[in-house]
Amino acid sequence: MAKKRMMKKKTARSGKATMKSMSISDLQAELKVRQREVSKLQRRREKLYEQLAAVDSELASLGALSTSGSVLRRPKNEMNLVDSLAKMLSGKTMSVTEAAEQVQKEGYMTTASNFRTIVNQALIRETKVFKKVARGQYTAR
């Protein structure tokens, strides 16, 4: 495997003089060059922010969701999954798939793509709350 070459970073300084060997006037000149560069970059950043704001407003006018700003939060439920399942399964026997669908119909919110698997794990893990009636069939105790 070939070795990567390290490229030297370009600086605003000309020549090969180190800071120790530079005179005060040379250092001041170098400082001015760097400050001008910083000012240019800050102005460029401001222009880019303005362009980004224009794109965001255009997206909003078209009804698209903005990728910046808001963060999707996890839905909050009044009861945890085990309690919701226990309430729903009291006096009933259901399969895992039926239980997963029914608990969501009754208002349990989730963003999980594998929610049926999560329900199955809860039914298997909570042996004090749920009773396995037959293969894949559960009821509340």
Beta strands, then each sheet from edge to edge (+ up, - down):
strand 1: 94-95
strand 2: 130-134
strand 3: 137-140
sheet 1: 1+ 3- 2+
end
